Amino acid sequence: MNRISNGGVVFISGKIQAGTVINVRRSRFNVPVTGTDKAYSFDENGIKFNSCKELLKNYQQYFFRMPT
């Protein structure tokens, strides 16, 4: 998944406050606005963010299946 996502993705499933610093692909990123359920990923133009649900659909095949 690290290779496919071009360096990694940070999933924030709860609330994240504006001004919070996260590290994405060895880059520090200040969250610009308060949000909920965001996924931050590296892009050739910098850090981009999407809904967790949208990004999880793309990468769900790479997650482990746990027995229930």
N, C-alpha and C positions, 0 to 999 in steps of 0.2 A: 504494500500500500504506500510506503514511503516513496518508492520510485514512481509509482503511478500518479501520486498527488504532487509530484515535483518538490518534495522536501518535507511534507507533513501537513497535517491539518490539526487545528486545536478546536475541539468541540466544547462549547459552553451550553450545557443543557438547561441551566437555570438562568437567573438574572445576573447581568454584569453591568457594573456602574461605569459611566463615562469617566475617563481618566485612568482607568485600570490599565496596568502594563502587562502584556503577555508576550511570550517569546514564540515566534513562528520562524522556523528555518534559520536559526541563529540571528534573527532580527528582532529588535524590540519594537513593539507596536503599542501606541496609546489608543485605547478604545475611544472613538470620537463621540458616541452617543450611548446612553443607557439602552440596553436591549435585553431580550429574552430569546433563548434557543438560537444562538448564533454559532456558525462554524467559520473560523478564520483560516485562510489558506494562502500560500505564496503563489504569486502570479508574476509573469515577467515584468509587469507594470507596478509591482509592489504587493502589498497585502490586500486581499479582497475578503468580503464577508457575505455569507448567504445564510439562509435558513438551515438549521441542522437537518430538518426532514428532507430537504432537497438534496443536500450533499450525502446524507446517509444512504439514500436510494442508490446513488452512484457507486458507493463503496461497500454496500452490504454484503456482496459476494465474498469479500476478503475477511470478514469477521468469523470468529470461531462459533460453531454451533454447540451450545451447551445442552446436556441432557436435562429434561424436565422432571 
